[in-house]
Amino acid sequence: MKNFDKTAIVIGSGVGGLATAVRLARKGYAVKVFEANESYGGKATKIEKDGFFWGFGPSLFTFPELLDELFKTCGRNPRHYYKYHRIDPICNYFYPDGTRLSAFADKEKFAAEIETKTGEPRQHVLQHLKRIGKVYELTKDIFLFNSVHKLKTYLTKKSLTALFQLPLIGIDKNMNRANEQQFCDKRVVHLFNRYATYNGSDPYLAPSTLNVIAHPEYNRGGYFLDGGMPDLSRALYQLATELGVEFHFNSFVEKIIVENGEAKGVMVHGIEHKVDVVVSNMDVVYSYRKLMPEQDAPLRIIEHPKSTSALIFYWGIKREFPELDLHNIFFSANYKEEFNHLTHLKTIYHDPTVYVFISKKYQPRHAPDGCENWFTLINVPHDAGQNWDKLIAEARKNIIVKLSTELGVDVESLIVSETLNSPKTIEAKTLSYLGALYGNASNDKYSAFLRHPNFSSKIKNLYFCGGSVHPGGGVPLCLLSAKIIDELIV
Ligand SMILES: Cc1cc2nc3c(=O)[nH]c(=O)nc-3n(C[C@H](O)[C@H](O)[C@H](O)COP(=O)(O)OP(=O)(O)OC[C@H]3O[C@@H](n4cnc5c(N)ncnc54)[C@H](O)[C@@H]3O)c2cc1C
């Protein structure tokens, strides 16, 4: 029997919580995970209904090497746990003027496709991809792989070089402005503006540094996990249990116990559990407000405007569409107005950009023969007390009209199964504050510094992981939050 001399508790089993539990167990900690839900995964869980399968949230898999590295660090062969494939095309784009283009995995082919379909010189696309690749290399060590809140992060030669190249990094203009300067065609601007939505931001406000979000997809590749994204949670859970992590489901943590400025444990079902280290994977706003309301919260961070949320219809469709691929985007005719509605009016535009993800295209088991599993998502504001029933009913109608027009069929008549998630249900199921998908919005140039650190500067032995803290939302960044904690806990 293993003899652990250090103990840790992780609150929540989202991607960040699972990865942190794995890393602490590998370090020799006896780890317990308390999860409010009946199973693991948080936003990266699964939905099964009427013979169809969908991922609850994430669909695109990038930076697979981060997941592989975690398994290898634990002495495991990742291929014994999960498999993935490079996807091609990465995404199909449908524009209201009838233009259809495919983002091919091969950069030259993608740039040529853009030139053929829109007239945008291919060199503009290739230059853009090269530039964002350079920005990624310059910034990754400061903003992604290390804590931006530790001085030592800035004291490397690479970090100092990056700081001196701030104009190239592009914090002085917004994404849309930079893309308008780079591209002549509005459709191409839209395509690259879209990457702001990957962390719930607005391309008309977010600093152009965030154009870097397109880098993994185009410069390194988009991937599909054989079982879909819920397979990532399943694989992490399997690894964690093999390493001895104890999971307690249906176990809502009521309190983080803090004594003399030190985290001492948690309270679950009225019972105290004392440990050496506490890691919260719960949204950081609720970590403060619900679990330790008596502690001073860093108000500038937790009161920062939140990211957008999503409205998702998980549809079972009784037909197959060869013109659709794994990822499909149906653009709004007025992208700027769509974001005006999202960010400023806090409502849903009548002509939203619609994302349809169909994992059946790569995994036949995900829908019955002759059918497809449509994960149909639009960006919506986080919850601000809107009349969601009314907004959802209108949005559903508008989405169906849009898709029916584009595809030339009555989509409504093909829906044989329907499940829905909205900001309210996302908040209820994952305890994400206001149902925001990615914690704080990244709509201003200091956003990277306005995410909570992965540690508490006031409470010893208290750490934070997951999408609401540094380095940000999205599966790869949640994995990195766990890695940073691993390095912080000596
Ligand atoms: C619709 C949607 C689409 C997305 N698309 C993508 C995508 O394509 N690519 C991508 O990379 N990312 C995407 N994301 C974001 C990605 O899913 C998240 O960033 C990531 O999964 C969040 O993981 P997390 O570690 O923050 O934990 P969460 O998933 O937020 O889970 C937190 C867990 O903690 C538990 N918990 C909370 N409080 C307590 C408590 N007090 N006691 C016990 N348990 C508690 C919750 O029940 C939950 O299980 C998407 C998200 C959504 C919702």
Ligand as a Chemical Component Dictionary entry (heavy atoms), coordinates in Angstrom:
data_LIG
# 
_chem_comp.id                   LIG 
_chem_comp.type                 NON-POLYMER 
_chem_comp.pdbx_formal_charge   0 
_chem_comp.three_letter_code    LIG 
# 
loop_
_chem_comp_atom.comp_id 
_chem_comp_atom.atom_id 
_chem_comp_atom.alt_atom_id 
_chem_comp_atom.type_symbol 
_chem_comp_atom.charge 
_chem_comp_atom.model_Cartn_x 
_chem_comp_atom.model_Cartn_y 
_chem_comp_atom.model_Cartn_z 
_chem_comp_atom.pdbx_ordinal 
LIG C1  C1  C 0 -21.007 25.026 -24.915 1  
LIG C2  C2  C 0 -19.519 25.054 -24.693 2  
LIG C3  C3  C 0 -18.656 24.975 -25.771 3  
LIG C4  C4  C 0 -17.273 24.981 -25.570 4  
LIG N1  N1  N 0 -16.416 24.803 -26.629 5  
LIG C5  C5  C 0 -15.086 24.617 -26.414 6  
LIG C6  C6  C 0 -14.201 24.139 -27.441 7  
LIG O1  O1  O 0 -14.623 23.847 -28.563 8  
LIG N2  N2  N 0 -12.881 23.983 -27.144 9  
LIG C7  C7  C 0 -12.395 24.228 -25.896 10 
LIG O2  O2  O 0 -11.190 24.051 -25.680 11 
LIG N3  N3  N 0 -13.204 24.635 -24.891 12 
LIG C8  C8  C 0 -14.527 24.827 -25.113 13 
LIG N4  N4  N 0 -15.367 25.160 -24.082 14 
LIG C9  C9  C 0 -14.783 25.526 -22.777 15 
LIG C10 C10 C 0 -14.329 24.321 -21.994 16 
LIG O3  O3  O 0 -15.335 23.348 -21.994 17 
LIG C11 C11 C 0 -14.048 24.761 -20.584 18 
LIG O4  O4  O 0 -13.108 25.824 -20.564 19 
LIG C12 C12 C 0 -13.504 23.634 -19.718 20 
LIG O5  O5  O 0 -14.119 22.406 -19.952 21 
LIG C13 C13 C 0 -13.727 24.093 -18.287 22 
LIG O6  O6  O 0 -13.122 23.205 -17.380 23 
LIG P1  P1  P 0 -12.911 23.610 -15.880 24 
LIG O7  O7  O 0 -11.712 22.897 -15.403 25 
LIG O8  O8  O 0 -12.932 25.089 -15.736 26 
LIG O9  O9  O 0 -14.151 23.010 -15.109 27 
LIG P2  P2  P 0 -15.786 23.037 -15.354 28 
LIG O10 O10 O 0 -16.021 22.327 -16.597 29 
LIG O11 O11 O 0 -16.234 24.424 -15.198 30 
LIG O12 O12 O 0 -16.206 22.133 -14.173 31 
LIG C14 C14 C 0 -16.197 22.540 -12.837 32 
LIG C15 C15 C 0 -16.668 21.359 -12.026 33 
LIG O13 O13 O 0 -16.626 21.701 -10.653 34 
LIG C16 C16 C 0 -17.799 21.224 -10.035 35 
LIG N5  N5  N 0 -18.042 22.083 -8.859  36 
LIG C17 C17 C 0 -18.206 23.423 -8.859  37 
LIG N6  N6  N 0 -18.380 23.858 -7.597  38 
LIG C18 C18 C 0 -18.321 22.784 -6.788  39 
LIG C19 C19 C 0 -18.422 22.602 -5.398  40 
LIG N7  N7  N 0 -18.607 23.626 -4.561  41 
LIG N8  N8  N 0 -18.300 21.350 -4.901  42 
LIG C20 C20 C 0 -18.087 20.298 -5.723  43 
LIG N9  N9  N 0 -17.993 20.411 -7.052  44 
LIG C21 C21 C 0 -18.097 21.646 -7.580  45 
LIG C22 C22 C 0 -18.875 21.365 -11.083 46 
LIG O14 O14 O 0 -19.972 20.526 -10.817 47 
LIG C23 C23 C 0 -18.109 20.971 -12.334 48 
LIG O15 O15 O 0 -18.162 19.581 -12.559 49 
LIG C24 C24 C 0 -16.755 25.129 -24.256 50 
LIG C25 C25 C 0 -17.635 25.199 -23.166 51 
LIG C26 C26 C 0 -19.000 25.129 -23.373 52 
LIG C27 C27 C 0 -19.935 25.126 -22.179 53 
# 
loop_
_chem_comp_bond.comp_id 
_chem_comp_bond.atom_id_1 
_chem_comp_bond.atom_id_2 
_chem_comp_bond.value_order 
_chem_comp_bond.pdbx_ordinal 
LIG C1  C2  SING 1  
LIG C2  C3  SING 2  
LIG C2  C26 DOUB 3  
LIG C3  C4  DOUB 4  
LIG C4  N1  SING 5  
LIG C4  C24 SING 6  
LIG N1  C5  DOUB 7  
LIG C5  C6  SING 8  
LIG C5  C8  SING 9  
LIG C6  O1  DOUB 10 
LIG C6  N2  SING 11 
LIG N2  C7  SING 12 
LIG C7  O2  DOUB 13 
LIG C7  N3  SING 14 
LIG N3  C8  DOUB 15 
LIG C8  N4  SING 16 
LIG N4  C9  SING 17 
LIG N4  C24 SING 18 
LIG C9  C10 SING 19 
LIG C10 O3  SING 20 
LIG C10 C11 SING 21 
LIG C11 O4  SING 22 
LIG C11 C12 SING 23 
LIG C12 O5  SING 24 
LIG C12 C13 SING 25 
LIG C13 O6  SING 26 
LIG O6  P1  SING 27 
LIG P1  O7  DOUB 28 
LIG P1  O8  SING 29 
LIG P1  O9  SING 30 
LIG O9  P2  SING 31 
LIG P2  O10 DOUB 32 
LIG P2  O11 SING 33 
LIG P2  O12 SING 34 
LIG O12 C14 SING 35 
LIG C14 C15 SING 36 
LIG C15 O13 SING 37 
LIG C15 C23 SING 38 
LIG O13 C16 SING 39 
LIG C16 N5  SING 40 
LIG C16 C22 SING 41 
LIG N5  C17 SING 42 
LIG N5  C21 SING 43 
LIG C17 N6  DOUB 44 
LIG N6  C18 SING 45 
LIG C18 C19 SING 46 
LIG C18 C21 DOUB 47 
LIG C19 N7  SING 48 
LIG C19 N8  DOUB 49 
LIG N8  C20 SING 50 
LIG C20 N9  DOUB 51 
LIG N9  C21 SING 52 
LIG C22 O14 SING 53 
LIG C22 C23 SING 54 
LIG C23 O15 SING 55 
LIG C24 C25 DOUB 56 
LIG C25 C26 SING 57 
LIG C26 C27 SING 58 
# 
